[in-house]
Amino acid sequence: MRRIEETDKVIPLLRSGRIYSKLAIAASIAAVFALSIGFLGSETVENSSDSVLAHELPDGSTIHLSPDAELNYNDLTWPLFRDLDFSGTGFFEVEKGSKFSVTTDLGKVSVLGTSFSVITKNKNLRVSCKTGKVLVENGNDLSMMLTPGKGVKMSESKAEEFSLDSEIVDAWVDGTYRFDNVNIDQVLNSIEDFTRFQVEYPEGLSASYSGEFSTDQSIEEILDIVCKPLGLSYEINEKKSLIRISNK
């Protein structure tokens, strides 16, 4: 059996322990440094006004936030990771570059360079694509790739795709919605986009609508403009933030 002799290349156990201690200290310092960067670079933007707020991100991308919308991102790590947390209603105009991710309580939206809207309301995530491609997914293995004029309404257990005129995806930003012979469901979904109301209407409701309204008008005025020409009636429940549409 070959005898193992101690040489100057053999590190005694005591020294090894010291090295491990130094590594542990270095790791602790690195962790504290990383946490410090995360804390120091944290940026939170909340729209507490009654109008749309435009916020420019470090890469030149722009987010339009509706009232009560909120986002959070890290300004220091943004050049490496274009990730942000978001809640409320927002329209995103993303500059081309690395992966851009929007995380909500209801799912995640990922793009490279495109424009799209994100709405989190009533335990549902609704995403509409204006340009480019948008990947929407949640923690329950539901995912959908959207192209211009396509959208998805996603809950924890199901995803429903819908079509819309891509020109109205960001209409609420300027405050004017214009419709030319579109199905009524697009109009009612648009009302949900910029108000605190959920809109319920009969399944299979089919009617074409042409007209326009402003987000500055009252909800009653908007519903009169939309419903009366089509012979529809509506009921507003303020306490439940609910609008019921019927064709009686």
Buried (B, 14 or more C-beta within 10 A) or exposed (E): EEEEEEEEEEEEEEEEEEEEEEEEEEEEEEEEEEEEEEEEEEBEBBBEEEEBBEBEBBBEBBBBBBBBBBBBBBEBBBEEEBBBBBBBBBBBBBBEEEEBBBBBEBBBBBBBBBBBBBBBBEEBBBBBBBBBBBBBBBEEEBBBEBEBBBBBBBBEEEBEEBEBBBEBBBBBBEBEBEBEEBBBBBBBBBBBBBBEBBBBBEEEBEBEBEBEBEBEEEBEEBBBBBBEEBEBEBEEEEEEEBBBBEBE
